Amino acid sequence: MLVLVAPGQGAQTPGFLTEWLDLPGAGERVAAWSDAIGLDLVHYGTKADADAIRDTAVAQPLLVAAGLLSASALGDVAPGAVAGHSVGEITAAALAGVLDDSAALSLVRKRGLAMADAAATTETGMAALLGGDPATTVAHLEKLGLTPANINGAGQIVAAGTKEQLAALEADKPEGVRKVVVLKVAGAFHTHHMGPAVDTLAKAAEALTPGDPKVTYVSNKDGKAVATGAEVLRRLVGQVANPVRWDLCMETFKELGVTALLEVCPGGTLTGLAKRALPGVKTLALKTPADLDAARELVAEHA
């Protein structure tokens, strides 16, 4: 059984879309998406520097576009399940047939703008903590006023809060934590700081008519499979201010009997977590078109 997964913000790197745009029809497709949402995805995916693509309003649509483009390059794929991390949930919703590509990109454009506006009101950020006991780490974060915004499993928790709170964390790591890594994001996502974005996204969602998932859709909220498009959309709205429970998503993958995990472009982060948390599950990350042949072999064997 194959699960197709999509990464979240921070996975982007300068120029990561360049080689994908050399595929037949890819440049035209991304240019059309750019026109539709009023954002030059081609420029940001090829020529923009790291600071430019760190901008929330840019990074989020860019990641969804890359995920959809790389998934379509695989050809006809029928995974047993799909899931996405944070903004990757919108990619997963499109892969599951809940939203078409146009609706997904329209929604993520509004999401990115709303979250960028919310992040601009207070200087906030996120940092990954590697190692340590989860319960001990969460208690320590709460003592510092930080939110465990992403509980990723495999020994990784992401803290979110103000710059001052994050500085206090770097100076006072939880017991057992080996390293604190500041992430390439521009706000404290999946916390109360994103409350204003929830209202904006709720209004945007009212204009959409979601379909029910055609494959099992595993939600960040609690790792549960969601059966209706309306519920997927409702969770996508609330998700921006609620923690990502990727650890529970991976537990569900185990329960479903997943034998292979394929991460769409820009793959790597979720594949790394799976290698540690899902022993015996084959993994592959789509980084460039050079990975497509190996990905198709994985699909043929497990989908």
N, C-alpha and C positions, 0 to 999 in steps of 0.2 A: 504494500500500500504506500502510495506516494503522497506527501504533503508538500504543497507549494506555498512558500512563505515570502513576505515582502518586508524589507528593512525599514527602519524609521530614520528620523532626522539625525544627522551626524555621520551617516554613511557616505555622504557625497564627498567627492574630491575634485579638484580642478581638472577639467578636460575629460571627465569620465564618460561622457556621452559621445565623444568624437568618433571612435571606431564603429559604434552602433549606427551612426548616421550614414556610414558608407554602405549599409545593407540596402538592397533594392527597395525603393519607395519609402525608406525610413525618413529621409530628410524632408520629403514633401509632407509626410504624415505629421511630423513634429512641428513643421512650419504652420500647418493648418491648426493644430492644437494651440500654437502660440497666438495666432490671430484670434481664435475663439475666446481665449481667456485674457488677452491683452498683456502677455508677458513673453519676451523673446527667449523661449526655452533653448533654441539652437545656440544663441550666444552664450547663455549662462551654462550650458552643458559642455561647451567647447573652449571658449576664450576667457571666461570670467575667472577672477582669482578667488582664493579661499575666503577672503573677507566678503566678497560679493555674494557667494553662494551660501554663506553662513546666515544671511538674512532670511528670517523665517518665511517671509512672504515669497521668497524665491525658492528656497530649499524644498519646501513641501510640494509645490506643483512639479518641480524638477524630478523629485524622487518618484512620484506617482507616474509621471510620463515615462521615466526610464524603466520602471517595473512593467508597465503595460507594453512598452516597445519590445523589451527583451523576452517577455512571455509570448508575445505573438510570433517572435522569430523562431520559437521552438516548434511551431506548427500546431497541429491539433493535439492538445494534451487534455487528458481526463484524470485529474488527480483525485485521490480519495477525500482529501480535505485541503482547505486553504486557511491561512491566517496571516496577519500582518502585525508588525510592532508599531504602535502609535499611529503616525500618519500612514504607515504601511497597511493599516486596516482598510483604508479607502481603496488602495490597490487591490487588496484581497476581495473587497466587496465587488469590484469590477470583474475580477477573475472568476468569482462565483456566480456572476450574472445578476447580482442585486442592482447594480448600476451599470449603464453603458459607459463607454470611455468618455463621452462628452459630459455626461452628468458627473462622473467621478472627478474630472479635471475642473469643472465649474465649482464643485463643492470644495475641493482642496484649495483652489485659488481663494475662495472666500474664507476658508479656515485659516490659511496662512496669513492673510491680511488681518483677520480678527485677532489672531494670537500675537502677531507682531505689535498691533496696537495695544493689546493688554500688557505685553512685556515692556512696552515703552513707558508705562506709568511708574514702574519701580525697577531699579537695576537688579536683575535677578539672573540666575544661571543654574547649571546642573553639573554634578560631578559623579563619576563612577567609583565605587568602592570595591576593591578586589580582595577576596578572602574574608575570613571571619565568620562568626556564627550569626545567622540572620536575626535571631531574636535579640541578641546583644547589640547588633548594629542598629536595628530599628529603634530600640530603646535609647541608644546614644544620640541618634539623629533627632528624635523627638525632644530630648533634653536640650539640644542646641536650637530648637525651633524649626528644624528642617523637616521636609516631607520625604518619605521613601517613595519617590514618584514612579520608579520602575523597579519591580522585584523580578529580576531576570532569571534567577536560578543559576546553577553552575558557579556559585560563589560570587555573584555580582548583584549589587544593589546600587541604584542611582538615586542620589540625594538631590533635592531641589529646594531653592530658597533664595534669600537675598545674598548679595556679594559679601556682606559682612558675616552672615551665617556660614557661608562656604569657606571664608577665610578662617573662621574659628574651627571649622572641621579639619582643614589642612593642618592647623596647629595642634589639634587634639583629635587624632584618629581613634575610632572605636577599637577596643581590644581585639587583636587577631587580624585586623585589616592590614594587608601588606602595602597597599598603594591607593592613593586618591588621585584620579585622573579627571581634570576639568574637561568638559565636553564642548564640542564645537556647535553650541546652540545659543540662542540669544534670549532665553527666558526660562522661568521656572515652570515648565510645562507639566501638566497633570497634577496641578495643585490649585489651591483657592485663588492664586494670582491670575488664573485664566478664567475666572468667573464671567467677566464681560464677554469673552469669546463664545461661551456657551449660548448666551442669548442671541448673538448674531447668527450662530450656526443653526440654531433652532428655527429661526425665520427662513434661512436659506433652504433648510430641509423640507419646509412646507411646500415648496414648489416642485419637489421631486416625487416621482411615482416608482418606488422600488419594486423589483421582482423578488420572489422568494429564492433563496440560494439553490443552485442546481447541484452543488456538492456541499459537503459538510463545512460549515463556516464556524471557526473556533474564535471566540471573543476574548479580547484583552481584559474585559471587566472581571471575569471569574473563571476563565478557561473553559467555559461551557459552549457546547454547540448550539447555535441559534437557528431556528427553523423558518422564521418569516423575515421577509425583507423589511417590513415595518419595524420589527424589533432590532434588526441590524442597524437601521438608520437612527433609531432612538439611542442606541448605544454609541454610535459614532458621534452624536451630538454631545452626550454627557462625558464621553471619554476624555475630552481635552482638559477637564478639571479633575479627573479621577486617576488613581494610580494604574499603571500598566502591570498586569500580573502575567508576565511571560512565563514565569515558572509554572503557573497552573495550566497555561496553554501546552507546555511540553509534557506535563503530566497527562493531559488529555490525549496527546499524540501517542503516548505509551498505551493508554487504555484502548485506543482505536486500532492498535496493532500496526502503527506506521513502521515501514521497513526502510524508507528512504526519504530524505528531506532535500528539496531543491530550492535555493534562494535566488530570487530574481535580482537583476541589476539594481543598484550596486551591491552585489552580494559579498558576504564575508562575516559580518557581525553575528547574525543569527546562526550561521553555519558553525562558527566558533563555539557558541553557547551549546549547540546541539552535540558537538563532538565530546563535550565534557559531561553533559546531562543525559544524553541518549546513547549509551554504549551499544554497539551492534547495529545502529541505524546508519546506513550509508548517507553521506552528505556531499553536496556539490554547490558551489557558489558561482553564479553567472557574473563574471567581472567584465569580460570582453567577448566579442563574437567567437573568439578562438575556443571558448568553453562550450559552444553550442553542440558540437558533435558528441562530446562526453555526456552532456546533459540529455541529449536525445537517446543515447544508450541507456541512461538511468531511467528515463521515462518508459522506454520500451520494456525494461525489465520489471519495473515496479508499479506502473500506472494501470 
